[in-house]
Amino acid sequence: ILKQANPQITNSEISMVLGRAWNMETPEVRKKYKLMADEVKAELIKKHPNYKYRPRRPSEK
């Protein structure tokens, strides 16, 4: 939406706008999203209990 309204905006500028918007949210809204994230995380851990993140070097891709 931001990019459509302002095509020349960079990713770092979009990040700053979204960061400001997030910081202006009420604690209740932020808590709601934290709880949703925790639920998704718990579901992923339940589905994939042995998953371990192992980043690869660019040369390994």
CHARMM-style PDB file with segment names, atoms N, HN, CA, C and O in Angstrom:
ATOM      1  N   ILE     1       0.836  -1.191   0.000  1.00  0.00      PROA
ATOM      2  CA  ILE     1       0.000   0.000   0.000  1.00  0.00      PROA
ATOM      3  C   ILE     1       0.882   1.256   0.000  1.00  0.00      PROA
ATOM      4  O   ILE     1       0.638   2.195  -0.757  1.00  0.00      PROA
ATOM      5  N   LEU     2       1.898   1.258   0.850  1.00  0.00      PROA
ATOM      6  HN  LEU     2       2.096   0.495   1.465  1.00  0.00      PROA
ATOM      7  CA  LEU     2       2.796   2.422   0.884  1.00  0.00      PROA
ATOM      8  C   LEU     2       3.526   2.587  -0.437  1.00  0.00      PROA
ATOM      9  O   LEU     2       3.672   3.702  -0.940  1.00  0.00      PROA
ATOM     10  N   LYS     3       3.982   1.482  -0.994  1.00  0.00      PROA
ATOM     11  HN  LYS     3       3.864   0.577  -0.586  1.00  0.00      PROA
ATOM     12  CA  LYS     3       4.743   1.529  -2.243  1.00  0.00      PROA
ATOM     13  C   LYS     3       3.859   1.978  -3.402  1.00  0.00      PROA
ATOM     14  O   LYS     3       4.325   2.693  -4.289  1.00  0.00      PROA
ATOM     15  N   GLN     4       2.590   1.572  -3.409  1.00  0.00      PROA
ATOM     16  HN  GLN     4       2.211   0.991  -2.688  1.00  0.00      PROA
ATOM     17  CA  GLN     4       1.672   1.986  -4.469  1.00  0.00      PROA
ATOM     18  C   GLN     4       1.384   3.478  -4.386  1.00  0.00      PROA
ATOM     19  O   GLN     4       1.309   4.157  -5.411  1.00  0.00      PROA
ATOM     20  N   ALA     5       1.226   3.985  -3.180  1.00  0.00      PROA
ATOM     21  HN  ALA     5       1.287   3.434  -2.348  1.00  0.00      PROA
ATOM     22  CA  ALA     5       0.919   5.401  -2.998  1.00  0.00      PROA
ATOM     23  C   ALA     5       2.145   6.283  -3.231  1.00  0.00      PROA
ATOM     24  O   ALA     5       2.021   7.448  -3.610  1.00  0.00      PROA
ATOM     25  N   ASN     6       3.324   5.716  -3.001  1.00  0.00      PROA
ATOM     26  HN  ASN     6       3.425   4.770  -2.693  1.00  0.00      PROA
ATOM     27  CA  ASN     6       4.559   6.490  -3.093  1.00  0.00      PROA
ATOM     28  C   ASN     6       5.642   5.608  -3.729  1.00  0.00      PROA
ATOM     29  O   ASN     6       6.493   5.084  -3.010  1.00  0.00      PROA
ATOM     30  N   PRO     7       5.635   5.431  -5.056  1.00  0.00      PROA
ATOM     31  CA  PRO     7       6.517   4.462  -5.727  1.00  0.00      PROA
ATOM     32  C   PRO     7       8.017   4.663  -5.502  1.00  0.00      PROA
ATOM     33  O   PRO     7       8.778   3.700  -5.598  1.00  0.00      PROA
ATOM     34  N   GLN     8       8.455   5.875  -5.210  1.00  0.00      PROA
ATOM     35  HN  GLN     8       7.837   6.657  -5.132  1.00  0.00      PROA
ATOM     36  CA  GLN     8       9.890   6.107  -5.051  1.00  0.00      PROA
ATOM     37  C   GLN     8      10.394   5.815  -3.634  1.00  0.00      PROA
ATOM     38  O   GLN     8      11.590   5.942  -3.375  1.00  0.00      PROA
ATOM     39  N   ILE     9       9.514   5.431  -2.725  1.00  0.00      PROA
ATOM     40  HN  ILE     9       8.542   5.328  -2.936  1.00  0.00      PROA
ATOM     41  CA  ILE     9       9.911   5.169  -1.340  1.00  0.00      PROA
ATOM     42  C   ILE     9      10.795   3.917  -1.274  1.00  0.00      PROA
ATOM     43  O   ILE     9      10.547   2.934  -1.972  1.00  0.00      PROA
ATOM     44  N   THR    10      11.830   3.969  -0.425  1.00  0.00      PROA
ATOM     45  HN  THR    10      12.031   4.768   0.142  1.00  0.00      PROA
ATOM     46  CA  THR    10      12.751   2.834  -0.295  1.00  0.00      PROA
ATOM     47  C   THR    10      12.278   1.894   0.815  1.00  0.00      PROA
ATOM     48  O   THR    10      11.424   2.249   1.628  1.00  0.00      PROA
ATOM     49  N   ASN    11      12.851   0.693   0.831  1.00  0.00      PROA
ATOM     50  HN  ASN    11      13.545   0.406   0.171  1.00  0.00      PROA
ATOM     51  CA  ASN    11      12.486  -0.277   1.861  1.00  0.00      PROA
ATOM     52  C   ASN    11      12.823   0.236   3.257  1.00  0.00      PROA
ATOM     53  O   ASN    11      12.064   0.000   4.198  1.00  0.00      PROA
ATOM     54  N   SER    12      13.939   0.929   3.407  1.00  0.00      PROA
ATOM     55  HN  SER    12      14.555   1.121   2.643  1.00  0.00      PROA
ATOM     56  CA  SER    12      14.295   1.444   4.728  1.00  0.00      PROA
ATOM     57  C   SER    12      13.309   2.519   5.184  1.00  0.00      PROA
ATOM     58  O   SER    12      12.998   2.610   6.372  1.00  0.00      PROA
ATOM     59  N   GLU    13      12.819   3.325   4.255  1.00  0.00      PROA
ATOM     60  HN  GLU    13      13.071   3.251   3.290  1.00  0.00      PROA
ATOM     61  CA  GLU    13      11.819   4.340   4.611  1.00  0.00      PROA
ATOM     62  C   GLU    13      10.497   3.676   4.992  1.00  0.00      PROA
ATOM     63  O   GLU    13       9.831   4.112   5.931  1.00  0.00      PROA
ATOM     64  N   ILE    14      10.115   2.626   4.269  1.00  0.00      PROA
ATOM     65  HN  ILE    14      10.656   2.272   3.506  1.00  0.00      PROA
ATOM     66  CA  ILE    14       8.896   1.879   4.607  1.00  0.00      PROA
ATOM     67  C   ILE    14       9.034   1.293   6.004  1.00  0.00      PROA
ATOM     68  O   ILE    14       8.095   1.343   6.797  1.00  0.00      PROA
ATOM     69  N   SER    15      10.200   0.742   6.305  1.00  0.00      PROA
ATOM     70  HN  SER    15      10.963   0.702   5.660  1.00  0.00      PROA
ATOM     71  CA  SER    15      10.450   0.163   7.620  1.00  0.00      PROA
ATOM     72  C   SER    15      10.311   1.213   8.723  1.00  0.00      PROA
ATOM     73  O   SER    15       9.752   0.931   9.783  1.00  0.00      PROA
ATOM     74  N   MET    16      10.819   2.419   8.474  1.00  0.00      PROA
ATOM     75  HN  MET    16      11.273   2.647   7.613  1.00  0.00      PROA
ATOM     76  CA  MET    16      10.711   3.486   9.475  1.00  0.00      PROA
ATOM     77  C   MET    16       9.254   3.889   9.691  1.00  0.00      PROA
ATOM     78  O   MET    16       8.836   4.108  10.828  1.00  0.00      PROA
ATOM     79  N   VAL    17       8.478   3.989   8.612  1.00  0.00      PROA
ATOM     80  HN  VAL    17       8.818   3.811   7.688  1.00  0.00      PROA
ATOM     81  CA  VAL    17       7.059   4.354   8.719  1.00  0.00      PROA
ATOM     82  C   VAL    17       6.311   3.295   9.523  1.00  0.00      PROA
ATOM     83  O   VAL    17       5.534   3.619  10.421  1.00  0.00      PROA
ATOM     84  N   LEU    18       6.550   2.029   9.192  1.00  0.00      PROA
ATOM     85  HN  LEU    18       7.181   1.766   8.462  1.00  0.00      PROA
ATOM     86  CA  LEU    18       5.861   0.951   9.900  1.00  0.00      PROA
ATOM     87  C   LEU    18       6.296   0.871  11.361  1.00  0.00      PROA
ATOM     88  O   LEU    18       5.481   0.587  12.238  1.00  0.00      PROA
ATOM     89  N   GLY    19       7.574   1.120  11.623  1.00  0.00      PROA
ATOM     90  HN  GLY    19       8.236   1.351  10.911  1.00  0.00      PROA
ATOM     91  CA  GLY    19       8.065   1.123  13.000  1.00  0.00      PROA
ATOM     92  C   GLY    19       7.406   2.211  13.828  1.00  0.00      PROA
ATOM     93  O   GLY    19       7.029   1.983  14.977  1.00  0.00      PROA
ATOM     94  N   ARG    20       7.268   3.393  13.244  1.00  0.00      PROA
ATOM     95  HN  ARG    20       7.574   3.578  12.311  1.00  0.00      PROA
ATOM     96  CA  ARG    20       6.590   4.488  13.955  1.00  0.00      PROA
ATOM     97  C   ARG    20       5.132   4.138  14.221  1.00  0.00      PROA
ATOM     98  O   ARG    20       4.610   4.399  15.305  1.00  0.00      PROA
ATOM     99  N   ALA    21       4.475   3.544  13.222  1.00  0.00      PROA
ATOM    100  HN  ALA    21       4.899   3.332  12.341  1.00  0.00      PROA
ATOM    101  CA  ALA    21       3.066   3.164  13.386  1.00  0.00      PROA
ATOM    102  C   ALA    21       2.927   2.126  14.497  1.00  0.00      PROA
ATOM    103  O   ALA    21       2.004   2.199  15.309  1.00  0.00      PROA
ATOM    104  N   TRP    22       3.849   1.155  14.532  1.00  0.00      PROA
ATOM    105  HN  TRP    22       4.599   1.096  13.873  1.00  0.00      PROA
ATOM    106  CA  TRP    22       3.790   0.115  15.564  1.00  0.00      PROA
ATOM    107  C   TRP    22       4.003   0.730  16.948  1.00  0.00      PROA
ATOM    108  O   TRP    22       3.306   0.370  17.896  1.00  0.00      PROA
ATOM    109  N   ASN    23       4.949   1.642  17.070  1.00  0.00      PROA
ATOM    110  HN  ASN    23       5.516   1.935  16.300  1.00  0.00      PROA
ATOM    111  CA  ASN    23       5.224   2.267  18.366  1.00  0.00      PROA
ATOM    112  C   ASN    23       4.068   3.135  18.851  1.00  0.00      PROA
ATOM    113  O   ASN    23       3.954   3.397  20.049  1.00  0.00      PROA
ATOM    114  N   MET    24       3.216   3.582  17.944  1.00  0.00      PROA
ATOM    115  HN  MET    24       3.308   3.369  16.971  1.00  0.00      PROA
ATOM    116  CA  MET    24       2.070   4.405  18.331  1.00  0.00      PROA
ATOM    117  C   MET    24       0.851   3.558  18.712  1.00  0.00      PROA
ATOM    118  O   MET    24      -0.135   4.089  19.224  1.00  0.00      PROA
ATOM    119  N   GLU    25       0.914   2.241  18.463  1.00  0.00      PROA
ATOM    120  HN  GLU    25       1.715   1.810  18.047  1.00  0.00      PROA
ATOM    121  CA  GLU    25      -0.210   1.369  18.805  1.00  0.00      PROA
ATOM    122  C   GLU    25      -0.379   1.292  20.320  1.00  0.00      PROA
ATOM    123  O   GLU    25       0.568   1.481  21.083  1.00  0.00      PROA
ATOM    124  N   THR    26      -1.603   1.011  20.725  1.00  0.00      PROA
ATOM    125  HN  THR    26      -2.372   0.858  20.105  1.00  0.00      PROA
ATOM    126  CA  THR    26      -1.886   0.882  22.154  1.00  0.00      PROA
ATOM    127  C   THR    26      -1.303  -0.430  22.679  1.00  0.00      PROA
ATOM    128  O   THR    26      -1.097  -1.370  21.912  1.00  0.00      PROA
ATOM    129  N   PRO    27      -1.040  -0.493  23.981  1.00  0.00      PROA
ATOM    130  CA  PRO    27      -0.538  -1.749  24.559  1.00  0.00      PROA
ATOM    131  C   PRO    27      -1.481  -2.933  24.310  1.00  0.00      PROA
ATOM    132  O   PRO    27      -1.028  -4.069  24.169  1.00  0.00      PROA
ATOM    133  N   GLU    28      -2.781  -2.666  24.256  1.00  0.00      PROA
ATOM    134  HN  GLU    28      -3.149  -1.743  24.371  1.00  0.00      PROA
ATOM    135  CA  GLU    28      -3.743  -3.749  24.023  1.00  0.00      PROA
ATOM    136  C   GLU    28      -3.560  -4.355  22.632  1.00  0.00      PROA
ATOM    137  O   GLU    28      -3.575  -5.576  22.473  1.00  0.00      PROA
ATOM    138  N   VAL    29      -3.387  -3.500  21.633  1.00  0.00      PROA
ATOM    139  HN  VAL    29      -3.374  -2.509  21.763  1.00  0.00      PROA
ATOM    140  CA  VAL    29      -3.192  -3.983  20.261  1.00  0.00      PROA
ATOM    141  C   VAL    29      -1.877  -4.747  20.166  1.00  0.00      PROA
ATOM    142  O   VAL    29      -1.819  -5.807  19.543  1.00  0.00      PROA
ATOM    143  N   ARG    30      -0.835  -4.223  20.769  1.00  0.00      PROA
ATOM    144  HN  ARG    30      -0.882  -3.361  21.274  1.00  0.00      PROA
ATOM    145  CA  ARG    30       0.466  -4.887  20.726  1.00  0.00      PROA
ATOM    146  C   ARG    30       0.407  -6.236  21.434  1.00  0.00      PROA
ATOM    147  O   ARG    30       1.014  -7.207  20.981  1.00  0.00      PROA
ATOM    148  N   LYS    31      -0.321  -6.295  22.538  1.00  0.00      PROA
ATOM    149  HN  LYS    31      -0.815  -5.506  22.906  1.00  0.00      PROA
ATOM    150  CA  LYS    31      -0.475  -7.557  23.273  1.00  0.00      PROA
ATOM    151  C   LYS    31      -1.221  -8.581  22.422  1.00  0.00      PROA
ATOM    152  O   LYS    31      -0.877  -9.763  22.422  1.00  0.00      PROA
ATOM    153  N   LYS    32      -2.244  -8.124  21.696  1.00  0.00      PROA
ATOM    154  HN  LYS    32      -2.524  -7.164  21.696  1.00  0.00      PROA
ATOM    155  CA  LYS    32      -3.018  -9.013  20.824  1.00  0.00      PROA
ATOM    156  C   LYS    32      -2.110  -9.673  19.789  1.00  0.00      PROA
ATOM    157  O   LYS    32      -2.189 -10.882  19.573  1.00  0.00      PROA
ATOM    158  N   TYR    33      -1.250  -8.882  19.150  1.00  0.00      PROA
ATOM    159  HN  TYR    33      -1.186  -7.900  19.326  1.00  0.00      PROA
ATOM    160  CA  TYR    33      -0.356  -9.423  18.128  1.00  0.00      PROA
ATOM    161  C   TYR    33       0.726 -10.315  18.735  1.00  0.00      PROA
ATOM    162  O   TYR    33       1.141 -11.291  18.111  1.00  0.00      PROA
ATOM    163  N   LYS    34       1.180  -9.995  19.931  1.00  0.00      PROA
ATOM    164  HN  LYS    34       0.843  -9.202  20.439  1.00  0.00      PROA
ATOM    165  CA  LYS    34       2.159 -10.846  20.624  1.00  0.00      PROA
ATOM    166  C   LYS    34       1.543 -12.207  20.909  1.00  0.00      PROA
ATOM    167  O   LYS    34       2.189 -13.235  20.706  1.00  0.00      PROA
ATOM    168  N   LEU    35       0.298 -12.224  21.379  1.00  0.00      PROA
ATOM    169  HN  LEU    35      -0.227 -11.389  21.545  1.00  0.00      PROA
ATOM    170  CA  LEU    35      -0.382 -13.492  21.654  1.00  0.00      PROA
ATOM    171  C   LEU    35      -0.581 -14.298  20.375  1.00  0.00      PROA
ATOM    172  O   LEU    35      -0.401 -15.516  20.374  1.00  0.00      PROA
ATOM    173  N   MET    36      -0.952 -13.625  19.284  1.00  0.00      PROA
ATOM    174  HN  MET    36      -1.098 -12.636  19.284  1.00  0.00      PROA
ATOM    175  CA  MET    36      -1.121 -14.321  18.003  1.00  0.00      PROA
ATOM    176  C   MET    36       0.208 -14.931  17.550  1.00  0.00      PROA
ATOM    177  O   MET    36       0.235 -16.065  17.070  1.00  0.00      PROA
ATOM    178  N   ALA    37       1.288 -14.201  17.695  1.00  0.00      PROA
ATOM    179  HN  ALA    37       1.266 -13.281  18.085  1.00  0.00      PROA
ATOM    180  CA  ALA    37       2.607 -14.704  17.299  1.00  0.00      PROA
ATOM    181  C   ALA    37       3.005 -15.904  18.151  1.00  0.00      PROA
ATOM    182  O   ALA    37       3.569 -16.873  17.643  1.00  0.00      PROA
ATOM    183  N   ASP    38       2.713 -15.836  19.441  1.00  0.00      PROA
ATOM    184  HN  ASP    38       2.255 -15.049  19.854  1.00  0.00      PROA
ATOM    185  CA  ASP    38       3.029 -16.956  20.329  1.00  0.00      PROA
ATOM    186  C   ASP    38       2.238 -18.203  19.948  1.00  0.00      PROA
ATOM    187  O   ASP    38       2.763 -19.314  20.018  1.00  0.00      PROA
ATOM    188  N   GLU    39       0.976 -18.030  19.545  1.00  0.00      PROA
ATOM    189  HN  GLU    39       0.549 -17.127  19.488  1.00  0.00      PROA
ATOM    190  CA  GLU    39       0.154 -19.167  19.121  1.00  0.00      PROA
ATOM    191  C   GLU    39       0.715 -19.804  17.854  1.00  0.00      PROA
ATOM    192  O   GLU    39       0.798 -21.028  17.757  1.00  0.00      PROA
ATOM    193  N   VAL    40       1.096 -18.986  16.891  1.00  0.00      PROA
ATOM    194  HN  VAL    40       1.029 -17.991  16.970  1.00  0.00      PROA
ATOM    195  CA  VAL    40       1.670 -19.507  15.644  1.00  0.00      PROA
ATOM    196  C   VAL    40       2.982 -20.234  15.940  1.00  0.00      PROA
ATOM    197  O   VAL    40       3.246 -21.299  15.383  1.00  0.00      PROA
ATOM    198  N   LYS    41       3.796 -19.656  16.812  1.00  0.00      PROA
ATOM    199  HN  LYS    41       3.582 -18.791  17.264  1.00  0.00      PROA
ATOM    200  CA  LYS    41       5.070 -20.276  17.172  1.00  0.00      PROA
ATOM    201  C   LYS    41       4.846 -21.635  17.825  1.00  0.00      PROA
ATOM    202  O   LYS    41       5.521 -22.607  17.489  1.00  0.00      PROA
ATOM    203  N   ALA    42       3.896 -21.704  18.760  1.00  0.00      PROA
ATOM    204  HN  ALA    42       3.348 -20.914  19.034  1.00  0.00      PROA
ATOM    205  CA  ALA    42       3.600 -22.969  19.438  1.00  0.00      PROA
ATOM    206  C   ALA    42       3.115 -24.022  18.447  1.00  0.00      PROA
ATOM    207  O   ALA    42       3.484 -25.192  18.548  1.00  0.00      PROA
ATOM    208  N   GLU    43       2.296 -23.610  17.497  1.00  0.00      PROA
ATOM    209  HN  GLU    43       1.997 -22.659  17.414  1.00  0.00      PROA
ATOM    210  CA  GLU    43       1.788 -24.531  16.480  1.00  0.00      PROA
ATOM    211  C   GLU    43       2.930 -25.069  15.607  1.00  0.00      PROA
ATOM    212  O   GLU    43       2.972 -26.261  15.304  1.00  0.00      PROA
ATOM    213  N   LEU    44       3.844 -24.196  15.211  1.00  0.00      PROA
ATOM    214  HN  LEU    44       3.809 -23.227  15.457  1.00  0.00      PROA
ATOM    215  CA  LEU    44       4.984 -24.634  14.399  1.00  0.00      PROA
ATOM    216  C   LEU    44       5.889 -25.592  15.172  1.00  0.00      PROA
ATOM    217  O   LEU    44       6.377 -26.575  14.616  1.00  0.00      PROA
ATOM    218  N   ILE    45       6.109 -25.303  16.447  1.00  0.00      PROA
ATOM    219  HN  ILE    45       5.711 -24.504  16.898  1.00  0.00      PROA
ATOM    220  CA  ILE    45       6.937 -26.182  17.270  1.00  0.00      PROA
ATOM    221  C   ILE    45       6.265 -27.547  17.417  1.00  0.00      PROA
ATOM    222  O   ILE    45       6.935 -28.580  17.407  1.00  0.00      PROA
ATOM    223  N   LYS    46       4.950 -27.543  17.551  1.00  0.00      PROA
ATOM    224  HN  LYS    46       4.407 -26.704  17.559  1.00  0.00      PROA
ATOM    225  CA  LYS    46       4.202 -28.798  17.670  1.00  0.00      PROA
ATOM    226  C   LYS    46       4.283 -29.608  16.369  1.00  0.00      PROA
ATOM    227  O   LYS    46       4.444 -30.828  16.406  1.00  0.00      PROA
ATOM    228  N   LYS    47       4.172 -28.925  15.218  1.00  0.00      PROA
ATOM    229  HN  LYS    47       4.042 -27.934  15.188  1.00  0.00      PROA
ATOM    230  CA  LYS    47       4.234 -29.601  13.918  1.00  0.00      PROA
ATOM    231  C   LYS    47       5.637 -30.106  13.601  1.00  0.00      PROA
ATOM    232  O   LYS    47       5.800 -31.176  13.014  1.00  0.00      PROA
ATOM    233  N   HSD    48       6.643 -29.338  13.989  1.00  0.00      PROA
ATOM    234  HN  HSD    48       6.510 -28.469  14.466  1.00  0.00      PROA
ATOM    235  CA  HSD    48       8.033 -29.654  13.635  1.00  0.00      PROA
ATOM    236  C   HSD    48       8.910 -29.608  14.892  1.00  0.00      PROA
ATOM    237  O   HSD    48       9.714 -28.689  15.048  1.00  0.00      PROA
ATOM    238  N   PRO    49       8.762 -30.592  15.788  1.00  0.00      PROA
ATOM    239  CA  PRO    49       9.473 -30.526  17.075  1.00  0.00      PROA
ATOM    240  C   PRO    49      10.996 -30.609  16.964  1.00  0.00      PROA
ATOM    241  O   PRO    49      11.700 -30.107  17.840  1.00  0.00      PROA
ATOM    242  N   ASN    50      11.507 -31.221  15.925  1.00  0.00      PROA
ATOM    243  HN  ASN    50      10.935 -31.629  15.214  1.00  0.00      PROA
ATOM    244  CA  ASN    50      12.958 -31.392  15.807  1.00  0.00      PROA
ATOM    245  C   ASN    50      13.614 -30.353  14.905  1.00  0.00      PROA
ATOM    246  O   ASN    50      14.804 -30.456  14.607  1.00  0.00      PROA
ATOM    247  N   TYR    51      12.853 -29.360  14.470  1.00  0.00      PROA
ATOM    248  HN  TYR    51      11.887 -29.277  14.712  1.00  0.00      PROA
ATOM    249  CA  TYR    51      13.405 -28.347  13.564  1.00  0.00      PROA
ATOM    250  C   TYR    51      14.445 -27.504  14.286  1.00  0.00      PROA
ATOM    251  O   TYR    51      14.236 -27.061  15.415  1.00  0.00      PROA
ATOM    252  N   LYS    52      15.562 -27.293  13.615  1.00  0.00      PROA
ATOM    253  HN  LYS    52      15.731 -27.653  12.697  1.00  0.00      PROA
ATOM    254  CA  LYS    52      16.604 -26.417  14.129  1.00  0.00      PROA
ATOM    255  C   LYS    52      17.046 -25.521  12.984  1.00  0.00      PROA
ATOM    256  O   LYS    52      17.434 -26.013  11.925  1.00  0.00      PROA
ATOM    257  N   TYR    53      16.991 -24.231  13.185  1.00  0.00      PROA
ATOM    258  HN  TYR    53      16.676 -23.831  14.046  1.00  0.00      PROA
ATOM    259  CA  TYR    53      17.406 -23.285  12.147  1.00  0.00      PROA
ATOM    260  C   TYR    53      18.910 -23.385  11.954  1.00  0.00      PROA
ATOM    261  O   TYR    53      19.682 -23.256  12.905  1.00  0.00      PROA
ATOM    262  N   ARG    54      19.315 -23.614  10.713  1.00  0.00      PROA
ATOM    263  HN  ARG    54      18.688 -23.718   9.940  1.00  0.00      PROA
ATOM    264  CA  ARG    54      20.733 -23.700  10.378  1.00  0.00      PROA
ATOM    265  C   ARG    54      20.996 -22.827   9.161  1.00  0.00      PROA
ATOM    266  O   ARG    54      20.831 -23.281   8.029  1.00  0.00      PROA
ATOM    267  N   PRO    55      21.402 -21.586   9.376  1.00  0.00      PROA
ATOM    268  CA  PRO    55      21.660 -20.703   8.231  1.00  0.00      PROA
ATOM    269  C   PRO    55      22.813 -21.237   7.393  1.00  0.00      PROA
ATOM    270  O   PRO    55      23.762 -21.829   7.907  1.00  0.00      PROA
ATOM    271  N   ARG    56      22.702 -21.013   6.096  1.00  0.00      PROA
ATOM    272  HN  ARG    56      21.931 -20.532   5.679  1.00  0.00      PROA
ATOM    273  CA  ARG    56      23.748 -21.448   5.173  1.00  0.00      PROA
ATOM    274  C   ARG    56      24.513 -20.240   4.666  1.00  0.00      PROA
ATOM    275  O   ARG    56      23.978 -19.134   4.584  1.00  0.00      PROA
ATOM    276  N   ARG    57      25.744 -20.463   4.336  1.00  0.00      PROA
ATOM    277  HN  ARG    57      26.179 -21.361   4.402  1.00  0.00      PROA
ATOM    278  CA  ARG    57      26.541 -19.405   3.720  1.00  0.00      PROA
ATOM    279  C   ARG    57      26.075 -19.233   2.287  1.00  0.00      PROA
ATOM    280  O   ARG    57      25.568 -20.183   1.690  1.00  0.00      PROA
ATOM    281  N   PRO    58      26.233 -18.046   1.720  1.00  0.00      PROA
ATOM    282  CA  PRO    58      25.812 -17.836   0.328  1.00  0.00      PROA
ATOM    283  C   PRO    58      26.440 -18.838  -0.643  1.00  0.00      PROA
ATOM    284  O   PRO    58      25.819 -19.197  -1.643  1.00  0.00      PROA
ATOM    285  N   SER    59      27.653 -19.289  -0.361  1.00  0.00      PROA
ATOM    286  HN  SER    59      28.158 -18.997   0.451  1.00  0.00      PROA
ATOM    287  CA  SER    59      28.317 -20.239  -1.258  1.00  0.00      PROA
ATOM    288  C   SER    59      27.680 -21.627  -1.202  1.00  0.00      PROA
ATOM    289  O   SER    59      27.904 -22.438  -2.100  1.00  0.00      PROA
ATOM    290  N   GLU    60      26.897 -21.914  -0.170  1.00  0.00      PROA
ATOM    291  HN  GLU    60      26.716 -21.255   0.560  1.00  0.00      PROA
ATOM    292  CA  GLU    60      26.261 -23.224  -0.013  1.00  0.00      PROA
ATOM    293  C   GLU    60      24.898 -23.297  -0.674  1.00  0.00      PROA
ATOM    294  O   GLU    60      24.309 -24.376  -0.739  1.00  0.00      PROA
ATOM    295  N   LYS    61      24.385 -22.194  -1.162  1.00  0.00      PROA
ATOM    296  HN  LYS    61      24.863 -21.317  -1.109  1.00  0.00      PROA
ATOM    297  CA  LYS    61      23.037 -22.175  -1.738  1.00  0.00      PROA
ATOM    298  C   LYS    61      23.010 -22.726  -3.125  1.00  0.00      PROA
ATOM    299  OT1 LYS    61      21.950 -22.779  -3.748  1.00  0.00      PROA
TER     300      LYS     61
END
